[in-house]
Structures are given as C-alpha cells and as structure tokens.
Amino acid sequence: MKSFFISIFQIPKRAARQGFTLIETLVAVGLFSTLFAIAAGGFVNALRAQRQAANLISAETNIGIAIEQMAREIRTGYLFCHDLNNNPTCTPLASPGLTANGLTGTAYSDLEYYNANGEKVDYALSGGTLMRADSAENSGAPQAITANNVNVAALTFTVFEGPNWNPRIVIDITITPKDPAISWAAINLQTTVSARQASS
C-alpha cells in the first residue's frame, strides 16, 4: 500500500519533468513569431527591391533600343527639320545661335526629316510616349516606339549645321519608370548622330 501511494505522488513530478510549462510554451511561441516576422519582412523588402530594379533596367533597356532605332535612321537622313512640303511641324525651343565646334544649332521638340528611302519621318513626344510617324506607313499615323512601362518626361533634338560639316543631331531624352515606387528615378540620356550627307 505504501508503494502505491508513493507511485501516485511521483507521477505528476515525472510528468512535469518530461513536458513544458505554459509560460515556457508562450515564451517560445512569442520568440518564434518575432523571428519569423523579422525574416518575412526582410524577404518581402528584398523581393520589392528586386522588382523595382528589374523595372528600372527594363525601362532603360527599352529607351536604349528606341534611341538606337532613331540614330540608325537619322544617320542616313537629310533635310532635318526644314519646311517639308510647306508644312513645318518642328517647334523651336531655342533660338538659333547655339554653337559647338563652330556649328550653329537649333533645338526642336520634335524632328522631321527625310529618310534614306525618301519618306518623311517625324519623331515626337506625345503623352509621355515617344512616337514615330512615317509618310509611307500606316497613312502617316504616329506609332509608339517606347513601351508602356516607360514615361518619357522630356525630349529635345538639337540640329547643328555648318558650311563644311554634315548635320549633327544631338538627342536629349529624360525617362522615368511608370512604377510609382521608383517614378522618382529619372534617367537622362544623350547621344549625338552625324548624318552621312549634307542637308541640301
């Protein structure tokens, strides 16, 4: 009988030694939840930063391709921003008189000229999108050459011409990604294209 009572009183002590108290469990759960929240927050921030970087790279790549397309066509063009068919479309942003290496330049908000096939081409900015119009394609209707993820904030063509020089066209363009989280990240690009033939 004595051994029976001893074993009854010893069962709770053995059970207590084998498990966790309520306080220990609550502390463990609280620590785990805190560490998990910190790790999850860091992971979410890393994913957001990666997505923003990808959007920025995509926007820069897209505008780079558009500039290369323009430069390739301008290089073989002629009669840059003249009175084409008595219907000029270039809007001067600065008075003639800009000089660079002895050349006189004029800045325009769009560029109109003839390409190597004799077709009238116009590059212009419309609603944050870079547009190209070709007299031989789509009845001359402008077509977007930048993607929906790019906002073109500013576009300037400066045409430099001189007596012994072929025209040189400086393209200045400012873009921002359309992702609201990184819309502040403006990218300014500039390139100079030298035409292969004189304007006249």
C-alpha positions as CSV (number, residue, x, y, z in Angstrom):
1,M,0.0,0.0,0.0
2,K,2.9,2.3,0.8
3,S,4.4,1.8,-2.6
4,F,1.1,2.6,-4.2
5,F,0.8,6.0,-2.5
6,I,4.4,6.8,-3.4
7,S,3.9,6.0,-7.1
8,I,0.7,8.1,-7.2
9,F,2.5,11.2,-5.7
10,Q,5.5,10.7,-8.0
11,I,3.5,10.6,-11.3
12,P,2.9,14.4,-11.5
13,K,6.6,15.1,-10.8
14,R,7.8,12.7,-13.5
15,A,5.2,14.2,-16.0
16,A,6.3,17.7,-15.1
17,R,9.9,16.8,-15.8
18,Q,9.0,15.4,-19.3
19,G,7.0,18.4,-20.6
20,F,6.9,22.3,-20.8
21,T,5.1,24.7,-18.6
22,L,2.5,27.1,-20.1
23,I,4.9,30.0,-19.6
24,E,7.7,28.3,-21.4
25,T,5.4,27.5,-24.3
26,L,4.2,31.1,-24.5
27,V,7.8,32.5,-24.5
28,A,8.9,30.0,-27.2
29,V,5.9,30.9,-29.4
30,G,6.5,34.6,-28.9
31,L,10.2,34.4,-29.8
32,F,9.4,32.2,-32.9
33,S,6.7,34.7,-34.0
34,T,9.1,37.7,-33.6
35,L,11.9,36.0,-35.5
36,F,9.5,34.8,-38.3
37,A,8.1,38.4,-38.7
38,I,11.6,39.9,-39.0
39,A,12.7,37.2,-41.5
40,A,9.5,37.6,-43.6
41,G,9.8,41.4,-43.6
42,G,13.3,41.2,-44.9
43,F,12.3,38.7,-47.6
44,V,9.4,41.0,-48.7
45,N,11.7,44.0,-48.8
46,A,14.2,42.1,-50.9
47,L,11.5,41.0,-53.3
48,R,10.3,44.6,-53.7
49,A,13.8,45.9,-54.3
50,Q,14.4,43.2,-56.9
51,R,11.2,44.1,-58.7
52,Q,12.0,47.8,-58.7
53,A,15.5,47.2,-60.0
54,A,14.0,44.9,-62.8
55,N,11.5,47.7,-63.8
56,L,14.3,50.3,-63.9
57,I,16.5,48.1,-66.0
58,S,13.6,47.3,-68.3
59,A,12.8,51.0,-68.8
60,E,16.4,51.8,-69.5
61,T,16.7,48.9,-72.0
62,N,13.6,49.9,-73.8
63,I,14.6,53.5,-74.3
64,G,18.1,52.4,-75.3
65,I,16.6,50.3,-78.1
66,A,14.4,53.3,-79.2
67,I,17.4,55.7,-79.3
68,E,19.4,53.1,-81.4
69,Q,16.5,52.9,-83.8
70,M,16.3,56.7,-84.2
71,A,20.1,57.0,-84.5
72,R,20.3,54.4,-87.2
73,E,17.6,56.1,-89.3
74,I,18.8,59.6,-88.7
75,R,22.3,58.7,-89.8
76,T,21.1,58.2,-93.4
77,G,18.6,61.0,-93.4
78,Y,18.6,64.5,-94.8
79,L,16.8,67.9,-94.7
80,F,16.5,67.8,-90.9
81,C,13.6,70.0,-89.6
82,H,13.2,72.0,-92.7
83,D,10.0,73.3,-94.2
84,L,8.9,69.9,-95.5
85,N,6.2,70.1,-98.2
86,N,5.5,73.7,-96.9
87,N,4.1,72.2,-93.7
88,P,6.7,72.5,-90.9
89,T,6.0,70.6,-87.7
90,C,9.1,71.5,-85.7
91,T,8.5,73.8,-82.8
92,P,11.7,75.7,-81.9
93,L,12.6,75.5,-78.2
94,A,15.6,77.8,-78.5
95,S,16.7,80.5,-81.0
96,P,19.4,79.7,-83.5
97,G,22.8,80.6,-82.1
98,L,23.8,77.5,-80.1
99,T,27.3,76.7,-81.1
100,A,29.5,73.7,-80.7
101,N,32.8,73.3,-82.6
102,G,31.9,76.1,-85.0
103,L,28.5,74.7,-85.8
104,T,25.3,76.6,-85.3
105,G,22.5,74.7,-83.6
106,T,18.7,74.9,-83.2
107,A,16.7,73.0,-80.6
108,Y,13.4,71.4,-81.5
109,S,10.8,69.5,-79.6
110,D,10.4,67.0,-82.5
111,L,12.5,66.1,-85.5
112,E,11.2,65.9,-89.0
113,Y,13.3,64.8,-92.0
114,Y,13.5,62.5,-95.0
115,N,15.0,59.0,-94.5
116,A,17.2,57.1,-97.0
117,N,14.0,55.9,-98.9
118,G,12.8,59.5,-99.4
119,E,10.0,59.1,-96.9
120,K,9.1,61.9,-94.5
121,V,9.7,60.8,-90.9
122,D,8.7,62.6,-87.7
123,Y,9.9,61.7,-84.2
124,A,7.9,63.5,-81.4
125,L,6.8,63.2,-77.8
126,S,3.1,62.6,-77.1
127,G,1.7,62.0,-73.6
128,G,5.0,60.6,-72.2
129,T,5.4,58.2,-75.2
130,L,8.0,58.6,-78.0
131,M,6.2,58.4,-81.3
132,R,7.4,57.9,-84.9
133,A,5.4,58.9,-88.0
134,D,6.3,57.7,-91.5
135,S,4.6,59.0,-94.6
136,A,4.8,55.5,-96.2
137,E,3.5,53.5,-93.2
138,N,0.0,53.5,-91.6
139,S,-1.0,56.5,-93.6
140,G,1.4,58.6,-91.7
141,A,-0.2,57.9,-88.4
142,P,2.2,58.1,-85.4
143,Q,3.2,54.8,-83.8
144,A,4.6,54.4,-80.3
145,I,8.2,53.2,-80.2
146,T,8.5,53.1,-76.4
147,A,6.8,50.5,-74.1
148,N,4.1,51.1,-71.6
149,N,6.5,50.8,-68.7
150,V,8.4,53.9,-69.7
151,N,7.4,57.6,-69.2
152,V,9.4,59.9,-71.5
153,A,9.5,63.2,-69.5
154,A,11.5,65.3,-71.9
155,L,12.7,65.1,-75.5
156,T,14.9,67.6,-77.4
157,F,16.6,67.4,-80.8
158,T,19.4,69.9,-81.4
159,V,20.4,70.1,-85.0
160,F,23.9,71.5,-85.6
161,E,24.9,72.5,-89.1
162,G,27.9,74.3,-90.7
163,P,29.3,75.2,-94.1
164,N,31.8,72.3,-94.2
165,W,30.0,69.8,-91.9
166,N,27.3,67.3,-92.3
167,P,24.4,67.9,-89.9
168,R,24.9,66.6,-86.4
169,I,21.8,65.8,-84.3
170,V,22.0,65.7,-80.5
171,I,19.2,63.8,-78.9
172,D,18.5,64.6,-75.2
173,I,15.9,62.4,-73.5
174,T,14.7,62.0,-69.9
175,I,12.8,59.0,-68.8
176,T,11.2,57.7,-65.6
177,P,9.8,54.3,-64.9
178,K,6.0,54.1,-64.6
179,D,6.3,52.0,-61.4
180,P,5.1,54.5,-58.7
181,A,7.6,53.2,-56.2
182,I,10.5,54.3,-58.4
183,S,9.0,57.1,-60.5
184,W,11.4,59.5,-58.9
185,A,14.4,57.7,-60.6
186,A,14.9,59.9,-63.7
187,I,17.4,58.7,-66.3
188,N,18.9,61.3,-68.6
189,L,20.4,60.0,-71.9
190,Q,22.1,61.9,-74.6
191,T,23.6,60.8,-78.0
192,T,24.9,62.5,-81.0
193,V,24.3,61.3,-84.5
194,S,26.2,62.5,-87.5
195,A,24.3,62.4,-90.8
196,R,26.2,60.9,-93.7
197,Q,25.1,63.5,-96.2
198,A,24.6,67.3,-96.2
199,S,21.1,68.7,-95.7
200,S,21.0,70.3,-99.1
